[in-house]
Amino acid sequence: MYENSEKSSVEKTETEDKISNSKNQIKDILIEIEYLKERIMKIEKKLEDEVIEVQDLSDEVIEKIIMDFLEKHQEKKVYPSDIAFAFNLDAKKVFELCCRLEKENKLG
């Protein structure tokens, strides 16, 4: 009979330890969530404050930028949006010029 009570006590202690560990993990997760919320708010604020001005360049200049960029980044896949963002260019215009250059077989 005493052995059964002892097992119950051990099981109870183990359960309490598991509950305590779970509570500590939850606290740690909540702290991390608060930290991430603060980081997100700071990033959002920074993005609100940051205005990116799109460059208005001639098609010829943009084509040269495209060709140079592709030549320098041959080892990886490059999208027109990569070029547009890298140089603050109108993404639609870069896409259209890439299509035109591809039709003219000027892209490698």
Secondary structure as GFF3:
##gff-version 3
##sequence-region A 1 108
A	DSSP	alpha_helix	2	49	.	.	.	ID=ss1
A	DSSP	alpha_helix	59	72	.	.	.	ID=ss2
A	DSSP	alpha_helix	80	87	.	.	.	ID=ss3
A	DSSP	alpha_helix	91	103	.	.	.	ID=ss4
###
